[in-house]
Amino acid sequence: MRHIIFIIVAALALVLGSCGGDSPKSLFDTAQLEELQNNPKHAKELYEEIVTKYPKTEYAAKSKERLEKLK
């Protein structure tokens, strides 16, 4: 039950916080949600997009870590 509540809260936070478009944070948050929803393929695509578009951000470093764990 907690897992479902967390997913709902995370999805709501994404919807409310995604007004900034494709910022590295919003992409990272979406990738994490994709992982929670058992969609590693899409999560990997989003992490790779962050690394490519925003290579010098903290989210690129975090994305590289997540990509290693998803291999």
CNS distance restraints for C-alpha pairs under 8 A (distance, minus, plus):
assign (resid   1 and name CA) (resid   5 and name CA) 6.38 0.50 0.50
assign (resid   2 and name CA) (resid   6 and name CA) 6.05 0.50 0.50
assign (resid   3 and name CA) (resid   7 and name CA) 6.26 0.50 0.50
assign (resid   4 and name CA) (resid   8 and name CA) 6.24 0.50 0.50
assign (resid   5 and name CA) (resid   9 and name CA) 6.12 0.50 0.50
assign (resid   6 and name CA) (resid  10 and name CA) 5.95 0.50 0.50
assign (resid   7 and name CA) (resid  11 and name CA) 5.98 0.50 0.50
assign (resid   7 and name CA) (resid  33 and name CA) 7.35 0.50 0.50
assign (resid   7 and name CA) (resid  36 and name CA) 7.38 0.50 0.50
assign (resid   8 and name CA) (resid  12 and name CA) 6.11 0.50 0.50
assign (resid   9 and name CA) (resid  13 and name CA) 6.12 0.50 0.50
assign (resid  10 and name CA) (resid  14 and name CA) 6.17 0.50 0.50
assign (resid  10 and name CA) (resid  33 and name CA) 7.07 0.50 0.50
assign (resid  11 and name CA) (resid  15 and name CA) 6.23 0.50 0.50
assign (resid  11 and name CA) (resid  33 and name CA) 7.34 0.50 0.50
assign (resid  12 and name CA) (resid  16 and name CA) 6.14 0.50 0.50
assign (resid  13 and name CA) (resid  17 and name CA) 5.69 0.50 0.50
assign (resid  14 and name CA) (resid  18 and name CA) 5.49 0.50 0.50
assign (resid  14 and name CA) (resid  26 and name CA) 7.13 0.50 0.50
assign (resid  14 and name CA) (resid  29 and name CA) 6.96 0.50 0.50
assign (resid  14 and name CA) (resid  30 and name CA) 7.04 0.50 0.50
assign (resid  15 and name CA) (resid  19 and name CA) 7.73 0.50 0.50
assign (resid  17 and name CA) (resid  26 and name CA) 7.45 0.50 0.50
assign (resid  18 and name CA) (resid  22 and name CA) 7.81 0.50 0.50
assign (resid  18 and name CA) (resid  26 and name CA) 5.89 0.50 0.50
assign (resid  20 and name CA) (resid  26 and name CA) 7.57 0.50 0.50
assign (resid  21 and name CA) (resid  26 and name CA) 7.26 0.50 0.50
assign (resid  22 and name CA) (resid  26 and name CA) 6.11 0.50 0.50
assign (resid  22 and name CA) (resid  27 and name CA) 6.01 0.50 0.50
assign (resid  23 and name CA) (resid  27 and name CA) 6.19 0.50 0.50
assign (resid  24 and name CA) (resid  28 and name CA) 5.99 0.50 0.50
assign (resid  24 and name CA) (resid  50 and name CA) 5.87 0.50 0.50
assign (resid  24 and name CA) (resid  54 and name CA) 6.69 0.50 0.50
assign (resid  24 and name CA) (resid  57 and name CA) 7.85 0.50 0.50
assign (resid  24 and name CA) (resid  59 and name CA) 6.14 0.50 0.50
assign (resid  24 and name CA) (resid  60 and name CA) 7.85 0.50 0.50
assign (resid  25 and name CA) (resid  29 and name CA) 6.06 0.50 0.50
assign (resid  25 and name CA) (resid  59 and name CA) 6.67 0.50 0.50
assign (resid  26 and name CA) (resid  30 and name CA) 6.10 0.50 0.50
assign (resid  27 and name CA) (resid  31 and name CA) 6.12 0.50 0.50
assign (resid  27 and name CA) (resid  46 and name CA) 6.26 0.50 0.50
assign (resid  27 and name CA) (resid  47 and name CA) 7.57 0.50 0.50
assign (resid  27 and name CA) (resid  50 and name CA) 6.96 0.50 0.50
assign (resid  28 and name CA) (resid  32 and name CA) 6.23 0.50 0.50
assign (resid  28 and name CA) (resid  46 and name CA) 7.10 0.50 0.50
assign (resid  28 and name CA) (resid  47 and name CA) 6.66 0.50 0.50
assign (resid  28 and name CA) (resid  50 and name CA) 7.39 0.50 0.50
assign (resid  28 and name CA) (resid  59 and name CA) 6.76 0.50 0.50
assign (resid  28 and name CA) (resid  63 and name CA) 7.25 0.50 0.50
assign (resid  29 and name CA) (resid  33 and name CA) 6.28 0.50 0.50
assign (resid  30 and name CA) (resid  34 and name CA) 6.19 0.50 0.50
assign (resid  30 and name CA) (resid  43 and name CA) 7.64 0.50 0.50
assign (resid  30 and name CA) (resid  46 and name CA) 7.74 0.50 0.50
assign (resid  31 and name CA) (resid  35 and name CA) 6.34 0.50 0.50
assign (resid  31 and name CA) (resid  42 and name CA) 7.18 0.50 0.50
assign (resid  31 and name CA) (resid  43 and name CA) 4.31 0.50 0.50
assign (resid  31 and name CA) (resid  44 and name CA) 7.34 0.50 0.50
assign (resid  31 and name CA) (resid  46 and name CA) 5.66 0.50 0.50
assign (resid  31 and name CA) (resid  47 and name CA) 6.55 0.50 0.50
assign (resid  32 and name CA) (resid  36 and name CA) 6.38 0.50 0.50
assign (resid  32 and name CA) (resid  43 and name CA) 6.76 0.50 0.50
assign (resid  33 and name CA) (resid  37 and name CA) 6.26 0.50 0.50
assign (resid  33 and name CA) (resid  43 and name CA) 8.00 0.50 0.50
assign (resid  34 and name CA) (resid  38 and name CA) 6.36 0.50 0.50
assign (resid  34 and name CA) (resid  39 and name CA) 5.10 0.50 0.50
assign (resid  34 and name CA) (resid  40 and name CA) 6.57 0.50 0.50
assign (resid  34 and name CA) (resid  42 and name CA) 6.62 0.50 0.50
assign (resid  34 and name CA) (resid  43 and name CA) 5.34 0.50 0.50
assign (resid  35 and name CA) (resid  39 and name CA) 5.42 0.50 0.50
assign (resid  35 and name CA) (resid  40 and name CA) 5.38 0.50 0.50
assign (resid  35 and name CA) (resid  43 and name CA) 5.94 0.50 0.50
assign (resid  39 and name CA) (resid  43 and name CA) 6.40 0.50 0.50
assign (resid  40 and name CA) (resid  44 and name CA) 5.97 0.50 0.50
assign (resid  40 and name CA) (resid  70 and name CA) 7.19 0.50 0.50
assign (resid  41 and name CA) (resid  45 and name CA) 6.44 0.50 0.50
assign (resid  42 and name CA) (resid  46 and name CA) 6.28 0.50 0.50
assign (resid  43 and name CA) (resid  47 and name CA) 6.18 0.50 0.50
assign (resid  44 and name CA) (resid  48 and name CA) 6.03 0.50 0.50
assign (resid  44 and name CA) (resid  67 and name CA) 6.27 0.50 0.50
assign (resid  44 and name CA) (resid  70 and name CA) 7.59 0.50 0.50
assign (resid  45 and name CA) (resid  49 and name CA) 6.16 0.50 0.50
assign (resid  46 and name CA) (resid  50 and name CA) 6.32 0.50 0.50
assign (resid  47 and name CA) (resid  51 and name CA) 6.36 0.50 0.50
assign (resid  47 and name CA) (resid  60 and name CA) 7.57 0.50 0.50
assign (resid  47 and name CA) (resid  63 and name CA) 4.96 0.50 0.50
assign (resid  47 and name CA) (resid  64 and name CA) 7.22 0.50 0.50
assign (resid  47 and name CA) (resid  66 and name CA) 7.58 0.50 0.50
assign (resid  47 and name CA) (resid  67 and name CA) 6.88 0.50 0.50
assign (resid  48 and name CA) (resid  52 and name CA) 6.16 0.50 0.50
assign (resid  48 and name CA) (resid  63 and name CA) 7.28 0.50 0.50
assign (resid  48 and name CA) (resid  64 and name CA) 7.92 0.50 0.50
assign (resid  48 and name CA) (resid  67 and name CA) 7.87 0.50 0.50
assign (resid  49 and name CA) (resid  53 and name CA) 5.90 0.50 0.50
assign (resid  49 and name CA) (resid  54 and name CA) 7.98 0.50 0.50
assign (resid  50 and name CA) (resid  54 and name CA) 5.33 0.50 0.50
assign (resid  50 and name CA) (resid  55 and name CA) 6.98 0.50 0.50
assign (resid  50 and name CA) (resid  59 and name CA) 7.00 0.50 0.50
assign (resid  50 and name CA) (resid  60 and name CA) 5.65 0.50 0.50
assign (resid  50 and name CA) (resid  63 and name CA) 6.98 0.50 0.50
assign (resid  51 and name CA) (resid  55 and name CA) 4.82 0.50 0.50
assign (resid  51 and name CA) (resid  59 and name CA) 7.81 0.50 0.50
assign (resid  51 and name CA) (resid  60 and name CA) 4.62 0.50 0.50
assign (resid  51 and name CA) (resid  61 and name CA) 7.66 0.50 0.50
assign (resid  51 and name CA) (resid  63 and name CA) 6.72 0.50 0.50
assign (resid  51 and name CA) (resid  64 and name CA) 7.15 0.50 0.50
assign (resid  54 and name CA) (resid  59 and name CA) 7.75 0.50 0.50
assign (resid  54 and name CA) (resid  60 and name CA) 6.27 0.50 0.50
assign (resid  55 and name CA) (resid  60 and name CA) 5.37 0.50 0.50
assign (resid  55 and name CA) (resid  61 and name CA) 7.88 0.50 0.50
assign (resid  56 and name CA) (resid  60 and name CA) 6.61 0.50 0.50
assign (resid  57 and name CA) (resid  61 and name CA) 6.90 0.50 0.50
assign (resid  58 and name CA) (resid  62 and name CA) 6.29 0.50 0.50
assign (resid  59 and name CA) (resid  63 and name CA) 5.82 0.50 0.50
assign (resid  60 and name CA) (resid  64 and name CA) 6.16 0.50 0.50
assign (resid  61 and name CA) (resid  65 and name CA) 6.48 0.50 0.50
assign (resid  62 and name CA) (resid  66 and name CA) 6.34 0.50 0.50
assign (resid  63 and name CA) (resid  67 and name CA) 6.08 0.50 0.50
assign (resid  64 and name CA) (resid  68 and name CA) 6.29 0.50 0.50
assign (resid  65 and name CA) (resid  69 and name CA) 6.47 0.50 0.50
assign (resid  66 and name CA) (resid  70 and name CA) 6.15 0.50 0.50
assign (resid  67 and name CA) (resid  71 and name CA) 6.37 0.50 0.50
